[in-house]
Amino acid sequence: MRKGRVPFIITFLTPPLALYVVFVLSPFAQGIQISFTDWTGFTPEFKYVGLANYTALIQDSAWWHAVLNNVKLLLVVPLVTLALALVFATLLTRGGTGGAREGLFGSRFYRVVYFFPQVIPVVIVAILFQFIYSTQGGLLQQTLSFFHIDLLSIVPNGPLGNQGFILWAIMFAAIWSAVGFYMVLFIAGMQQIPRELFEAAAIDGATRPRMFRHLTLPLLWGHVQVSLVYIGVGTLDMFALLSVMARNGVSADFGADVMATQLFRTAFALNSQFGYASAMATMLLIFSLLLAVVTFRITRRERLEY
């Protein structure tokens, strides 16, 4: 059986590993290689320029503006999204009045409602919020008009036309579309915690906030840690949402540029600078890896068993 096990494992591991190398690792390696060239993307000739693209990138103010916008998104979107997801998951699993494992009345309906934005394509979400934020009869404007408030008097040029407000408007759309996914993830983790632990805590006189702080959150920490990495890496991208809502796939008119949109515009709109854009992609890869490593390092704690 041992002699037959090795060929069996190799048979099943070789195809997916080969696909991963060809379609994931190979493009990464090619992109890093291109970042050291002056290739335009449409000519067979190119020459190696060493670190010239990276030197230019360090001195590029537009790139650092995009990095700063990514940092702003990272400081808000992951924390707010996961905080809301934890609150909703707790209410829908332990917020009822009939016991430690009972959620609010109608919790199944709320799960569907909160998760529904996750099944909508990101582009559709972006278009939806464009209509919501529109200054020509948008839902937000109509709602404020009911209270005799003019949207343009609060936000000149509208939420998506104001440089100081557009990132906040996009953050709200990103949080709205993502919170349901993490809520379901946390609900799945909470349902794995034995009921006896909550019953014992209730007998000892623990309130629901104390149960969440000292029981639910520690036992759910592995889910929180993975979610932080996953949503953090996703926030570093956000290409589809920003390119539609901010219309900056070709030009960044209102300052809502991030690394992904800056990369796309450099490769396909600014004289097809594929070599320079590949340098941006390599830096985005490095930032993503660093974010994952730092997040795991900061959030590392002793594993609790139950």
C-alpha positions in Angstrom: 0.0 0.0 0.0 2.9 2.4 0.7 4.4 1.7 -2.7 1.0 2.4 -4.4 0.4 5.5 -2.3 3.2 7.6 -3.8 2.1 7.2 -7.4 -1.5 7.8 -6.4 -0.6 11.1 -4.7 1.7 12.2 -7.6 -1.1 11.4 -10.0 -3.5 13.7 -8.3 -1.0 16.5 -7.3 0.9 16.8 -10.6 -2.0 18.3 -12.8 -3.0 21.0 -10.4 0.6 21.9 -9.6 1.4 22.1 -13.3 -1.6 24.3 -13.9 -0.6 26.5 -11.0 2.9 26.9 -12.3 1.8 27.6 -15.9 -1.0 30.0 -15.2 0.0 31.7 -11.9 3.7 31.5 -11.1 4.8 31.8 -14.7 2.9 35.1 -15.4 4.3 36.5 -12.1 7.8 35.7 -13.2 7.2 37.1 -16.7 5.8 40.3 -15.2 8.8 40.7 -12.9 11.1 40.2 -15.9 9.2 42.7 -18.0 9.5 45.3 -15.2 13.2 45.5 -16.0 12.6 46.4 -19.7 11.2 49.3 -21.7 8.7 47.1 -23.5 5.6 48.9 -24.9 3.6 45.7 -25.1 3.0 45.8 -28.9 6.5 45.5 -30.3 8.8 42.4 -30.5 11.8 44.5 -29.5 12.7 45.6 -26.1 15.8 46.2 -24.1 16.7 45.7 -20.5 16.9 49.0 -18.5 17.8 47.6 -15.1 16.2 49.4 -12.2 15.3 52.5 -14.3 11.5 51.8 -14.0 11.7 51.4 -10.2 13.8 54.6 -9.9 11.2 56.5 -11.9 8.5 54.9 -9.8 10.0 56.2 -6.6 10.1 59.7 -8.0 6.5 59.5 -9.5 4.2 61.7 -7.5 1.1 60.3 -9.1 2.1 56.8 -8.0 2.6 57.9 -4.4 -0.8 59.7 -4.5 -2.3 56.3 -5.5 -0.4 54.6 -2.7 -1.8 57.1 -0.2 -5.3 56.5 -1.4 -4.8 52.7 -0.9 -3.5 53.4 2.6 -6.7 55.4 3.4 -8.9 52.6 2.1 -6.9 50.0 4.2 -7.4 52.1 7.3 -11.2 52.2 6.9 -12.7 49.4 4.7 -11.3 46.2 6.5 -11.9 47.5 10.0 -15.4 48.8 9.4 -16.4 45.8 7.3 -15.3 43.2 9.8 -16.6 45.2 12.8 -20.1 45.3 11.2 -19.9 41.7 10.2 -19.0 40.7 13.7 -21.9 42.7 15.1 -24.4 41.3 12.6 -23.2 37.7 13.1 -23.5 38.0 16.9 -27.0 39.5 16.7 -28.1 36.8 14.3 -26.7 33.9 16.3 -26.8 35.1 20.0 -28.9 38.3 20.0 -32.2 36.6 20.8 -34.0 36.6 24.2 -34.6 32.8 24.4 -31.1 31.5 25.0 -27.4 31.6 24.4 -27.7 30.1 20.9 -30.8 31.9 19.7 -30.6 34.8 17.2 -32.9 37.7 16.6 -36.4 37.0 15.4 -36.3 36.6 11.6 -32.5 36.0 11.6 -32.7 33.7 8.6 -34.4 36.5 6.6 -31.7 39.0 7.7 -28.9 36.6 6.6 -30.3 36.5 3.1 -30.7 40.3 3.0 -27.2 41.0 4.3 -25.6 38.4 2.0 -27.5 39.5 -1.1 -25.0 42.2 -2.1 -22.3 39.5 -2.3 -24.0 37.8 -5.2 -24.1 41.0 -7.3 -21.2 41.5 -9.6 -18.8 44.3 -8.5 -19.5 46.3 -11.7 -23.2 46.2 -11.1 -22.6 47.4 -7.5 -20.6 50.3 -8.9 -23.2 51.3 -11.4 -25.9 51.0 -8.7 -24.1 53.4 -6.5 -23.5 55.7 -9.4 -27.3 56.1 -9.7 -27.6 56.4 -5.9 -25.1 59.2 -5.7 -26.3 60.9 -8.9 -27.1 64.6 -8.6 -29.8 64.2 -11.2 -32.6 62.5 -9.3 -30.4 60.0 -7.5 -31.7 58.1 -4.5 -29.5 60.0 -2.0 -30.7 63.3 -3.5 -34.3 62.3 -3.4 -34.0 61.2 0.2 -32.4 64.5 1.3 -35.0 66.4 -0.7 -37.7 64.8 1.4 -36.1 66.6 4.4 -35.7 69.8 2.3 -31.9 69.4 2.1 -30.0 70.1 -1.1 -27.3 67.5 -1.8 -25.2 69.9 -3.8 -25.2 72.4 -0.9 -23.6 69.7 1.3 -21.3 68.1 -1.3 -20.5 70.4 -4.2 -20.5 68.6 -7.5 -22.0 65.5 -5.9 -20.3 62.6 -3.9 -18.5 61.3 -7.0 -17.5 64.7 -8.3 -16.0 66.0 -5.2 -12.3 65.3 -4.6 -12.6 65.4 -0.8 -15.6 63.1 -0.7 -15.3 60.6 -3.5 -13.1 58.1 -1.6 -15.6 58.1 1.3 -18.5 57.4 -1.2 -16.5 54.5 -2.7 -15.6 53.2 0.8 -19.3 53.0 1.7 -20.1 51.0 -1.5 -17.2 48.6 -0.8 -18.3 48.0 2.8 -21.9 47.5 1.7 -21.0 44.9 -0.8 -18.5 43.0 1.4 -20.0 42.9 4.9 -22.5 40.0 4.1 -19.7 37.6 3.1 -17.8 38.1 6.3 -21.0 38.0 8.3 -21.7 34.5 7.0 -18.1 33.4 7.6 -18.3 34.5 11.2 -21.7 32.9 11.7 -20.3 29.6 10.5 -17.5 30.0 13.0 -19.8 30.9 15.9 -22.0 27.9 15.2 -19.1 25.6 15.7 -18.6 26.8 19.3 -20.2 24.4 21.8 -23.4 25.6 23.4 -22.3 24.4 26.8 -19.6 27.1 27.0 -22.2 29.8 26.7 -24.6 28.1 29.1 -21.8 27.9 31.7 -20.9 31.5 31.2 -24.6 32.5 31.6 -24.8 30.5 34.8 -21.7 32.4 36.1 -23.5 35.6 35.4 -21.6 36.8 32.3 -23.5 39.3 30.2 -23.7 39.1 26.4 -20.9 41.7 25.9 -18.6 39.8 28.3 -19.4 36.5 26.5 -18.5 38.1 23.2 -15.3 39.6 24.5 -14.0 36.7 26.5 -15.6 33.7 24.7 -16.8 34.3 21.2 -14.0 36.6 19.9 -11.1 34.5 21.2 -12.6 31.3 19.8 -13.3 33.1 16.5 -9.9 34.7 16.2 -8.7 32.4 13.5 -11.6 33.5 11.2 -10.9 37.1 12.0 -7.3 36.8 11.2 -7.9 35.2 7.8 -10.6 37.7 7.0 -8.2 40.6 7.8 -5.7 39.2 5.3 -8.3 38.5 2.6 -10.1 41.8 2.8 -6.8 43.7 3.1 -5.4 42.2 -0.1 -8.8 42.8 -1.8 -8.7 46.5 -0.7 -5.3 46.9 -2.2 -6.9 46.1 -5.6 -10.5 47.5 -5.8 -9.9 48.1 -9.5 -13.4 47.3 -10.8 -15.2 49.4 -8.2 -12.9 52.4 -8.6 -12.6 52.3 -12.4 -16.4 52.5 -12.8 -17.4 54.8 -9.9 -14.5 57.2 -10.3 -14.3 56.8 -14.1 -10.5 56.6 -13.7 -9.8 53.6 -15.9 -8.4 56.1 -18.5 -8.0 59.3 -16.5 -8.1 60.2 -12.8 -10.2 63.4 -12.8 -11.1 63.6 -9.1 -8.1 62.2 -7.3 -9.6 58.7 -6.5 -6.7 56.8 -8.0 -5.2 53.7 -6.5 -2.3 51.5 -7.5 -4.4 49.1 -9.6 -6.0 51.9 -11.7 -2.7 53.8 -12.0 -1.2 50.5 -13.3 -3.9 49.9 -15.8 -3.8 53.5 -17.2 0.0 53.3 -17.5 -0.2 50.1 -19.4 -3.1 50.8 -21.8 -3.5 54.6 -21.9 -0.2 56.4 -21.3 1.7 55.4 -24.4 1.5 51.7 -23.5 4.3 51.7 -21.0 4.2 48.0 -20.2 7.6 47.9 -18.6 6.8 50.7 -16.3 3.4 49.2 -15.5 5.0 45.9 -14.7 7.2 47.6 -12.2 4.0 49.0 -10.6 2.5 45.5 -10.6 5.6 44.1 -8.9 5.4 46.7 -6.2 1.7 45.9 -5.7 2.7 42.2 -5.3 5.3 43.1 -2.8 2.8 45.3 -0.8 0.3 42.5 -0.8 2.8 40.0 0.5 4.0 42.4 3.2 0.4 43.2 4.2 -0.3 39.5 4.7 2.9 38.8 6.6 2.5 41.9 8.9 -1.2 41.1 9.5 -0.5 37.5 10.5 2.4 38.8 12.7 0.4 41.4 14.5 -2.7 39.3 15.0 -0.9 36.2 16.1 -2.0 34.8 19.4 -2.1 31.5 21.2 -4.6 29.1 19.7 -7.5 28.3 22.0 -9.0 24.9 22.0 -12.5 23.9 23.0 
